[in-house]
Amino acid sequence: MTVYEEAIRLTSRMTLTEKVRLLEYLSKALKQDIETEAYRHIPWEQFLDLTYGSLADDPIERNQPLHADVRDEIE
């Protein structure tokens, strides 16, 4: 039995609410897979143009002190 046939067999026993939840999950998963596949095939320059500034509202910060560590001198 294939995975598809097994899925059909299992969904035939599901309630309407469960089928709706499954359909929503599959829709989101399919959308994500399509977007991921699309990004794999675009030129890198176009990818940079699409993602440029995506962290503008959440800048990367370094939460470490700005002074150098005090260490023992080498003898």
CYANA upper distance limits for C-alpha pairs under 8 A (distance plus 0.5 A):
  1 MET  CA      5 GLU  CA      6.66
  1 MET  CA      6 GLU  CA      7.08
  2 THR  CA      6 GLU  CA      6.71
  3 VAL  CA      7 ALA  CA      6.60
  4 TYR  CA      8 ILE  CA      6.78
  5 GLU  CA      9 ARG  CA      6.71
  6 GLU  CA     10 LEU  CA      6.68
  7 ALA  CA     11 THR  CA      6.53
  8 ILE  CA     12 SER  CA      6.74
  9 ARG  CA     13 ARG  CA      7.79
 10 LEU  CA     14 MET  CA      7.49
 11 THR  CA     19 LYS  CA      7.51
 14 MET  CA     18 GLU  CA      6.36
 14 MET  CA     19 LYS  CA      6.74
 15 THR  CA     19 LYS  CA      6.73
 16 LEU  CA     20 VAL  CA      6.72
 17 THR  CA     21 ARG  CA      6.81
 18 GLU  CA     22 LEU  CA      6.61
 19 LYS  CA     23 LEU  CA      6.54
 20 VAL  CA     24 GLU  CA      6.69
 21 ARG  CA     25 TYR  CA      6.70
 22 LEU  CA     26 LEU  CA      6.61
 23 LEU  CA     27 SER  CA      6.53
 24 GLU  CA     28 LYS  CA      6.79
 25 TYR  CA     29 ALA  CA      6.63
 26 LEU  CA     30 LEU  CA      6.42
 27 SER  CA     31 LYS  CA      6.66
 28 LYS  CA     32 GLN  CA      6.72
 29 ALA  CA     33 ASP  CA      6.65
 30 LEU  CA     34 ILE  CA      6.61
 31 LYS  CA     35 GLU  CA      6.72
 32 GLN  CA     36 THR  CA      6.59
 33 ASP  CA     37 GLU  CA      6.60
 34 ILE  CA     38 ALA  CA      6.60
 35 GLU  CA     39 TYR  CA      6.78
 36 THR  CA     40 ARG  CA      6.95
 37 GLU  CA     41 HIS  CA      7.32
 38 ALA  CA     42 ILE  CA      7.16
 39 TYR  CA     47 PHE  CA      7.65
 42 ILE  CA     46 GLN  CA      7.03
 42 ILE  CA     47 PHE  CA      7.09
 43 PRO  CA     47 PHE  CA      6.94
 44 TRP  CA     48 LEU  CA      6.72
 45 GLU  CA     49 ASP  CA      6.83
 46 GLN  CA     50 LEU  CA      6.72
 47 PHE  CA     51 THR  CA      6.70
 48 LEU  CA     52 TYR  CA      6.09
 55 LEU  CA     59 PRO  CA      6.18
 55 LEU  CA     60 ILE  CA      8.31
